[in-house]
């Protein structure tokens, strides 16, 4: 009797985590990962550190347990009734359980002049000098061009934009960030933390233009802002977020919102089909971060392996972290609750700022429970904070020790 077959469409971080945990938990099925990229899964969170040379490509590879990897094997069709995958070469393969871990694509903003125009005036791929940063291949191309670049513009000041700007600055170019939001990383940082972060970036030679939209890339190699100001540049890096890759699921008839809709068991809208990671939408939320994707993979591995058939995914607390060189920050939980706002009942904040050292620390408490935290410039207590959030302990006394102790690692 042949083994049950779990087919995983995608070979990114969530897929690798599922495969590794499934094997570790004693899962008996045959697991196959079908990846469009021609290499083994790797940690995309560390791409900026590969760009600087801190890590090489092999150092960020991820374990797969005993799963079979099919790199360079794109799945182009799903027959959910017959439980068949169609591969790019036209062949089909059967499965018993299907895990969609198709990830996400970079968002390309509506900037005139981003694409090459060839033939009958049709826009093609990105023009020379314009990059997205999603894969190791993207990283290699960007690193090659950054060697000779004098100026670089990063469009987007979120987590990826900040980490990319920091990496490019380490390679030599003068770097400028153009960000449409009111402050950097506005989803995870508050205004005070973002101001301190902007100062740390400026110390590296990175200038930041807030409340600005890039509207065109000129023939002269300038990024034109909505206010008419132009930034000369040799490189443009697009860091405007990601969009769940749902085309395969949609074509197969699965329920899709912004991502593939899943319930607390990570099940999609057809039997024996699941979705995890950047492509999944749970309770109206698409996280687009590595941590929630791994948490989803852990739950699904526990369920399908039989180690915990009743495991449920109840959502994830937001977490963003950068720890490299002179720029370090960590933000998790509900950092934007306003004690004076409509949701501020029983909400208190504790802040510690050291302008000399460029550090900023903030706790958000709801009653005696810690619900959010920001650390910038000093991550000594990040482990204590992470454990306190996970345990949801009551803090009857002042929680100041969570900002001032010096032990713990995360």
C-alpha positions in Angstrom: 0.0 0.0 0.0 1.5 3.4 -1.1 2.0 6.2 1.4 -0.4 9.0 1.7 0.9 12.0 -0.4 1.0 15.5 1.0 1.7 17.9 -1.9 3.0 21.4 -1.0 2.7 24.0 -3.7 5.5 26.4 -3.0 9.0 26.0 -1.5 9.3 29.2 0.6 9.6 29.8 4.3 6.2 28.5 5.3 6.5 25.4 3.1 9.9 24.5 4.5 8.7 25.0 8.1 5.7 22.7 7.5 7.9 20.0 6.0 10.5 20.2 8.8 7.8 20.2 11.6 5.8 17.4 9.9 8.8 15.1 9.9 9.8 16.1 13.5 6.3 15.3 14.7 6.5 11.8 13.2 4.3 12.4 10.2 4.1 9.2 8.1 3.0 10.6 4.7 5.3 11.3 1.7 5.7 15.1 1.5 6.7 16.8 -1.7 7.5 20.5 -2.1 7.0 21.9 -5.6 9.0 25.1 -6.0 9.1 27.5 -8.9 12.6 28.8 -7.9 15.5 26.6 -9.0 16.9 26.3 -5.5 16.1 25.0 -2.0 14.1 27.0 0.4 15.8 29.8 2.2 15.1 32.5 4.8 13.9 35.6 2.9 14.0 37.7 6.0 17.8 37.6 5.7 18.1 38.8 2.1 19.3 42.2 3.1 22.1 40.6 5.0 23.0 38.5 2.0 23.1 41.8 0.0 25.8 43.2 2.4 27.8 39.9 2.4 27.0 39.2 6.1 25.6 35.8 5.0 26.0 33.8 1.8 23.2 32.0 0.0 24.0 28.6 1.6 23.9 30.1 5.1 20.3 31.0 4.9 19.0 27.6 3.6 16.2 26.1 5.6 15.8 22.4 6.7 13.1 20.3 5.1 13.0 17.2 7.3 12.7 14.2 5.0 10.5 15.9 2.4 11.2 15.6 -1.3 12.0 18.9 -3.0 11.2 19.5 -6.7 12.9 22.8 -7.4 12.2 24.6 -10.7 8.9 22.7 -10.9 6.0 25.2 -11.2 2.5 24.0 -10.6 0.2 25.6 -13.2 -3.2 23.9 -12.5 -5.2 22.2 -9.8 -8.0 19.6 -10.3 -9.5 19.6 -6.8 -12.1 16.9 -7.6 -9.6 14.4 -9.0 -6.9 15.6 -6.6 -4.3 16.2 -9.3 -1.6 18.8 -9.9 -0.7 19.9 -13.4 3.0 20.9 -13.7 4.5 23.4 -16.2 5.8 20.6 -18.4 2.2 19.3 -18.8 2.5 16.2 -16.5 0.1 15.6 -13.7 0.7 14.2 -10.2 -1.8 12.9 -7.6 -2.1 14.0 -4.0 -4.1 13.1 -0.9 -3.7 16.4 0.9 -2.8 19.7 -0.7 -1.0 22.6 1.1 -0.9 25.9 -0.8 2.1 27.9 0.3 2.4 30.0 -2.9 3.7 33.1 -1.1 3.4 36.6 -2.5 4.6 38.8 -5.3 6.2 42.3 -4.8 3.8 45.1 -5.3 4.9 47.3 -8.2 3.7 50.9 -7.6 2.1 53.0 -10.4 5.3 54.9 -11.3 5.7 56.0 -14.9 8.8 54.8 -16.6 9.4 51.7 -14.5 9.2 49.2 -17.3 11.0 48.7 -20.6 9.1 49.6 -23.7 9.8 47.4 -26.7 8.4 46.4 -30.0 4.9 47.9 -30.6 5.2 50.2 -27.6 4.2 47.4 -25.1 5.6 47.6 -21.6 7.8 44.7 -20.7 9.8 43.9 -17.5 11.4 46.4 -15.2 13.9 48.7 -17.0 17.6 48.5 -16.2 18.5 49.8 -12.8 15.1 49.1 -11.3 14.8 46.2 -8.8 12.4 44.4 -6.6 13.9 42.3 -3.7 12.1 39.1 -3.1 14.4 36.3 -4.2 18.1 35.3 -4.0 18.3 36.0 -7.8 17.0 39.5 -7.2 19.6 39.9 -4.4 22.4 38.8 -6.7 21.4 41.2 -9.5 21.1 44.1 -7.0 24.4 43.4 -5.4 26.2 43.4 -8.7 24.8 46.8 -9.8 25.3 48.3 -6.3 29.1 48.0 -6.6 29.3 50.8 -9.2 26.3 52.8 -8.1 26.8 56.3 -6.6 23.2 56.9 -5.6 20.2 54.7 -4.8 16.5 55.4 -4.2 14.4 53.0 -2.2 10.7 53.4 -2.8 8.9 52.4 0.4 9.8 52.8 4.1 8.4 49.7 5.6 10.3 46.8 7.1 11.8 45.7 3.8 12.5 49.3 2.6 14.4 50.2 5.8 16.5 47.0 5.8 17.3 47.3 2.1 18.3 51.0 2.6 20.6 50.0 5.5 22.2 47.2 3.4 22.7 49.5 0.3 24.3 52.2 2.5 26.8 49.6 3.7 27.8 48.9 0.1 28.7 52.5 -0.6 25.9 54.3 -2.5 24.3 57.4 -1.1 20.8 56.2 -0.3 17.4 58.0 -0.1 14.1 56.5 1.0 10.8 57.8 -0.5 7.9 56.9 1.7 4.3 57.9 1.2 3.4 57.3 4.9 3.6 59.8 7.8 6.6 58.0 9.3 8.8 54.9 8.7 7.3 51.4 9.4 4.0 52.9 10.5 2.3 49.5 10.8 4.7 48.4 13.6 6.3 51.6 15.0 4.9 54.7 16.6 5.9 58.2 15.6 8.5 58.6 18.3 10.3 55.3 17.5 10.2 56.1 13.8 11.8 59.5 14.5 14.6 57.8 16.4 15.0 55.3 13.5 15.2 58.1 11.0 18.0 59.6 13.0 19.9 56.3 13.0 19.5 56.0 9.3 20.7 59.5 8.8 23.9 58.6 10.7 24.5 56.0 8.0 24.0 58.6 5.3 20.4 57.5 4.4 18.0 60.4 3.8 14.3 59.9 4.2 11.5 61.8 2.3 8.2 61.3 4.2 4.7 62.0 2.9 6.1 61.7 -0.6 5.0 59.6 -3.5 7.3 58.6 -6.4 5.3 59.3 -9.6 7.8 58.8 -12.4 11.3 57.5 -13.4 12.6 59.9 -16.0 14.7 59.1 -19.0 17.6 61.0 -17.3 17.6 58.4 -14.5 15.8 60.6 -11.9 13.0 59.6 -9.5 10.4 62.4 -9.8 8.2 62.9 -6.7 4.6 64.0 -6.7 5.7 67.5 -5.5 7.9 67.8 -8.6 11.2 67.3 -6.8 13.7 65.0 -8.6 16.2 62.6 -7.1 19.1 61.6 -9.4 19.8 57.9 -9.0 21.7 54.9 -10.5 19.5 52.3 -8.8 15.8 52.2 -7.8 14.6 49.5 -5.4 10.9 48.9 -5.0 9.9 48.0 -1.5 6.2 48.7 -1.5 4.9 45.5 0.1 3.7 42.2 -1.3 0.4 40.9 -2.7 -0.7 37.2 -2.0 -0.2 34.9 -4.9 -3.7 33.5 -5.4 -4.1 33.0 -9.1 -3.8 29.2 -8.9 -6.3 29.0 -6.1 -8.7 31.3 -7.8 -8.6 29.4 -11.1 -9.3 26.2 -9.2 -12.5 27.7 -7.7 -11.3 28.1 -4.1 -12.7 31.0 -2.1 -10.3 33.9 -2.3 -10.4 37.4 -0.7 -7.1 39.2 -0.5 -5.6 35.7 0.2 -6.9 32.1 0.1 -9.6 32.0 2.7 -8.9 29.6 5.6 -10.5 28.7 8.9 -8.9 28.0 12.3 -7.7 24.6 11.0 -6.0 26.3 8.0 -8.5 24.5 5.7 -9.5 26.2 2.5 -13.0 26.0 0.9 -12.5 22.5 -0.7 -11.8 19.2 1.1 -8.2 18.2 1.7 -6.9 21.6 0.7 -5.1 24.0 3.1 -3.2 27.3 2.8 -0.4 28.8 5.0 1.9 31.7 4.9 1.8 34.9 2.7 -1.0 33.5 0.5 -3.4 32.7 3.3 -6.1 34.9 4.7 -7.4 34.0 8.2 -10.1 35.9 9.9 -9.8 38.8 7.5 -6.0 39.1 8.0 -3.2 38.5 5.6 0.0 38.9 7.6 2.8 39.0 5.0 5.4 38.3 7.7 7.5 35.2 8.4 6.4 34.7 12.0 2.7 34.1 11.4 3.5 31.9 8.4 5.6 29.7 10.6 2.9 29.6 13.3 0.4 28.5 10.7 2.8 25.8 9.4 3.3 24.5 13.0 -0.4 24.2 13.5 -1.0 22.4 10.2 2.0 20.1 10.7 0.6 19.1 14.1 -2.8 18.4 12.6 -1.8 16.5 9.5 0.9 14.5 11.2 -1.5 13.3 13.9 0.6 14.7 16.7 -2.3 17.1 17.6 -5.3 16.6 15.4 -7.2 19.3 17.3 -4.6 22.0 16.9 -6.1 25.4 15.9 -4.7 28.6 14.6 -6.2 31.7 16.4 -4.1 34.4 14.8 -0.7 36.0 15.4 0.6 39.1 17.2 2.4 41.4 14.7 6.2 41.2 15.0 8.8 43.2 13.2 12.5 43.0 13.9 15.8 44.3 12.5 19.1 43.6 14.2 22.1 44.6 12.1 24.9 47.1 12.7 23.9 50.3 14.3 20.2 49.9 13.6 18.2 47.6 15.9 14.5 47.5 16.6 11.8 45.1 17.6 8.0 45.8 17.7 5.3 43.4 18.6 1.7 43.3 19.6 -0.7 46.3 19.7 1.6 49.2 19.7 -0.9 51.8 18.4 -3.5 51.7 21.2 -4.1 55.3 22.3 -5.0 55.8 26.0 -6.9 58.9 25.0 -8.7 57.3 22.0 -11.9 55.3 21.7 -10.2 52.0 22.4 -8.2 53.4 25.2 -10.2 52.2 28.2 -7.8 50.7 30.7 -4.8 51.3 28.4 -1.6 52.7 29.8 1.8 53.4 28.2 5.3 53.3 29.7 8.1 55.0 27.7 11.8 55.3 28.2 13.9 57.5 25.9 17.6 58.1 25.8 18.4 60.7 23.2 22.2 60.4 23.9 22.2 56.7 23.0 19.4 57.0 20.4 17.3 54.4 22.2 13.5 54.3 22.7 11.4 51.8 24.6 7.7 51.5 25.0 5.2 49.2 26.7 1.5 49.2 26.1 -0.6 47.7 29.0 -4.3 46.9 29.0 -5.0 46.6 32.7 -2.3 44.5 34.1 -1.6 42.7 30.8 1.2 43.5 28.4 -0.3 43.8 24.9 2.4 45.6 22.9 6.0 46.7 23.0 8.6 48.6 21.0 12.4 48.6 21.5 14.7 50.6 19.3 18.5 50.9 19.8 18.7 48.5 22.7 17.2 45.0 22.4 18.6 43.6 25.7 15.1 42.8 27.0 13.5 41.6 23.8 13.5 38.0 25.1 11.8 38.9 28.3 9.2 40.9 26.5 8.5 38.2 24.0 8.0 35.6 26.8 5.7 38.0 28.7 3.5 38.5 25.7 3.3 34.8 25.0 2.5 33.9 28.6 0.0 36.7 29.0 1.0 37.1 32.6 -0.7 39.6 34.9 1.7 42.3 36.1 0.3 43.5 39.4 3.4 45.6 40.1 5.2 48.1 37.7 6.3 46.3 34.5 9.4 48.6 34.3 11.7 45.5 34.7 10.7 44.4 31.2 12.5 47.4 29.9 15.5 47.5 32.2 16.7 43.9 32.8 19.7 42.9 30.8 19.2 39.1 30.6 17.3 37.0 28.1 17.8 36.4 24.4 15.3 36.0 21.6 
